[in-house]
Every structure is written in structure tokens, then in C-alpha cells.
Amino acid sequence: MRVQSLTLVAASAALLAPAAPPAAPPPPGPGAGSPARTAFAEVREKPGDDAVTAEGLLARVRDCDPVSSARHRGDAGKPADVPVCRTPGAVFWKADLDIDCDGRPGPRCNRRTDPVFTASTAFAQSDGRPLDAARLPYIVVPSPGPAWDHRADGVTGGSVAAVIHRDRVRYAVVGDIGPRGVIGEGSYALAEELGIRPDPRGGGVPSGVTYIVFDGGRVDPVEDRRAAERAGERLARDFLRAPGP
């Protein structure tokens, strides 16, 4: 009787126990969607081999083959220690960034915000008006002189440049001409995009900015910001793909 009682108890417990969950189905095959989406996400998250990065561009301009016959000053009265360099596909320099607020006056750039404001730029928009420094990312090149004549290297209004500060790369055009022998200046909008304080009275940075002006790249009209970005991206990719010096 004891054996029968134990058997009945065991049978009852088995009937009352919850059923085991079904085994998980095998993962879907490559055509079922999930792995394909994962692989696509990984591709999107990882930069491609031809991705334009600050690190990649800086590696291409590590060495300087001077194209200027003398060095430039970052600011008037400072030591002349900035050469303009040539590398296959571009000219470049490494300098400070002073804020250029010249051109069309507006809330950010005017005689009140900038004590040396000038309501003109060396290169004009397609409608004849000066460029808008608060809206258009542009760089400034020195006036032609014995040290360097930018025109001899094909640099002119609308020439496309990549400007690097820390890990940021932004594209700009040549939009203004500054004093002879002084280099390292960009528009209010360019500084803002690079994460640099754009205040013309006390903004900018004293060093650490690289300017790369590509050969054969020019935006017309000069104020077409989207065209400059597209051209800059294309020229930068070509620059990185090309054989080094």
C-alpha cells in the first residue's frame, strides 16, 4: 500500500507541474531579415576605407615642401613662422584662426561687434554684394607678395578648402584677402562650425588649425555653401586616394 501511495503522489505531481517552454526556434537564415539588418547596421556604423577624417587628412600633410619663399606671421607683430606648403593635389598651411567678420553687415558682424569691421570682401556673391561672414564658411589668404602669390598656385575666390581643428573637418571656400605676409583667418561661420569661439573681439584660437586648399576645385557662385560641401567631400576623398609625396 505504501508503494501504491507513493506512485499516486508522483503521478499527481507530474500532472500538476507546468509544461516546459518550447525550444527557441533556430535563428533565421541570411534571407530572413535579422542578420542582414545587423550586417547593414555594422557597415553604416563603421567608416568606410575612403571616409574623410581629420586623422587621414593630417597624415597627408605631415611633411612640408615649402612653396612660399618666406614664412608668414599668424598676426601682425608676431614671429614669422608659418610656411605655405605644397603636396600633390593641394597647398596647405598650419596656423592660428582669427575671426573675419567682414562683408555684409548683420546682427553678428557689424561695426559694433567688430571694431575693425569692413563692409566688403575681396570676392563678391553672384549678385555683386559682399559675402556674409556669419553665414558662409570661408578662409582668408594673404595679399600677393614676395613671400607667396596665391594666384601662382591656382588659389582664387571660390577655391575649395578643407579646414581641420582637432577632430573636426569642415569645408570652406576662399572668400577674402588679408594683409600681405599674415595668414590664418576664417569667417565667423567657419569658426562656429569648427567649435571655435567666433567672437571677432576675442574669439579664434592661437594655433592648431590646418588649411588645405585643393587643386582644381572652385565653387561658382562662391556663396553656394552646399556646392562647397559637396565639392570639398569629393576633393578630399580624391586627395586621400592619390599617391602621397
Residue pairs with C-beta under 8 A, 6 or more apart in sequence:
27 34
27 35
28 34
28 35
29 35
30 36
47 53
50 237
50 240
50 241
52 162
52 169
52 233
52 236
52 237
52 240
53 167
53 169
54 164
54 166
54 167
54 168
54 169
55 167
56 240
57 162
57 164
57 169
57 210
57 212
57 236
57 239
57 240
58 164
58 210
60 87
60 239
60 240
60 244
61 85
61 87
61 90
61 92
61 94
61 210
61 212
63 87
63 245
64 83
64 85
65 85
65 86
65 87
65 245
66 83
66 84
66 85
66 86
67 84
67 85
67 86
67 91
67 148
67 153
68 83
68 84
68 147
68 148
69 146
69 147
69 148
70 80
70 146
70 147
70 148
70 181
71 80
71 81
71 82
71 83
71 147
72 80
72 82
72 83
72 84
72 93
72 95
72 142
72 147
72 148
72 181
72 182
72 183
72 184
73 79
73 80
73 81
73 82
73 181
73 182
73 183
74 81
74 82
74 95
74 96
74 98
74 182
74 183
74 184
74 206
74 207
75 96
75 98
75 182
75 184
76 179
76 182
80 181
82 93
82 94
82 95
82 183
82 184
83 93
84 91
84 92
84 93
84 147
84 148
84 183
85 91
85 92
85 93
86 153
87 244
87 245
88 242
88 243
88 244
88 245
89 214
89 215
89 238
89 239
89 242
90 212
90 213
90 214
90 215
90 239
91 153
91 155
91 212
91 213
91 215
92 210
92 211
92 212
92 213
93 183
93 184
93 210
93 211
94 207
94 208
94 209
94 210
94 211
95 183
95 184
95 207
95 209
95 211
96 184
96 204
96 205
96 206
96 207
96 208
96 209
97 165
97 184
97 185
97 186
97 190
97 191
97 194
97 196
97 204
97 205
97 209
98 184
98 185
98 186
98 204
99 114
99 185
99 186
99 187
99 188
99 191
99 198
99 199
99 200
99 203
99 204
100 133
100 138
100 140
100 176
100 178
100 185
100 186
100 187
100 188
100 200
101 108
101 109
101 110
101 113
101 114
101 117
101 133
101 134
101 187
101 188
101 200
102 109
102 114
102 117
102 118
102 119
102 120
102 121
102 130
102 133
102 176
103 109
103 119
103 120
103 121
103 130
103 131
103 132
103 133
103 176
104 119
104 129
104 130
104 131
104 132
104 133
105 111
105 117
105 119
106 132
106 134
107 134
108 134
108 188
108 198
109 117
109 132
109 133
109 134
109 188
109 200
110 117
111 117
113 199
113 200
113 201
114 200
114 201
115 201
116 200
117 200
119 130
120 130
121 130
121 131
121 133
121 175
121 176
122 157
122 175
122 176
122 177
123 131
123 156
123 157
123 158
123 174
123 175
123 176
123 222
124 130
124 131
124 222
125 131
125 221
125 222
125 223
126 220
126 221
126 222
126 223
131 138
131 175
131 176
131 187
131 222
131 223
132 189
132 223
133 175
133 187
133 188
133 189
134 187
134 188
134 189
135 189
135 225
136 173
136 175
136 187
136 189
136 223
136 225
137 163
137 170
137 171
137 172
137 173
137 186
137 187
137 189
137 190
137 193
137 225
137 228
138 172
138 173
138 174
138 175
138 176
138 186
138 187
138 189
138 190
138 222
139 161
139 163
139 172
139 173
139 174
139 175
139 176
139 185
139 186
139 187
139 190
139 211
139 213
140 174
140 175
140 176
140 177
140 178
140 185
140 186
141 150
141 155
141 174
141 176
141 177
141 178
141 183
142 148
142 150
142 177
142 178
142 179
142 180
142 181
142 182
142 183
143 177
143 178
143 179
143 180
144 150
144 151
144 180
145 180
145 181
147 180
147 181
150 156
150 174
153 213
154 215
154 216
155 174
155 213
156 174
156 218
157 173
157 174
157 175
157 222
158 173
158 174
158 218
158 219
158 220
158 221
158 222
159 173
159 174
159 213
159 214
159 217
159 218
160 171
160 172
160 173
160 213
160 214
160 217
160 218
160 219
160 228
160 231
160 232
160 235
161 171
161 172
161 173
161 174
161 211
161 212
161 213
161 214
161 232
162 169
162 170
162 171
162 172
162 211
162 212
162 214
162 232
162 235
162 236
163 169
163 170
163 171
163 172
163 186
163 190
163 194
163 209
163 210
163 211
163 212
164 209
164 210
164 212
165 194
165 195
165 196
165 205
165 208
165 209
165 210
166 195
166 208
168 193
168 194
168 195
169 236
170 190
170 193
170 194
171 228
171 229
171 231
171 232
171 233
171 236
172 186
172 187
172 190
172 228
172 232
173 219
173 222
173 228
174 213
175 187
175 222
176 185
176 187
178 185
184 209
184 211
186 194
186 209
188 198
188 200
189 198
191 197
191 198
191 203
191 204
192 198
194 209
196 203
196 204
196 205
196 209
197 203
197 204
212 236
212 239
214 232
214 235
214 236
214 239
216 235
217 231
217 232
217 235
219 227
219 228
219 231
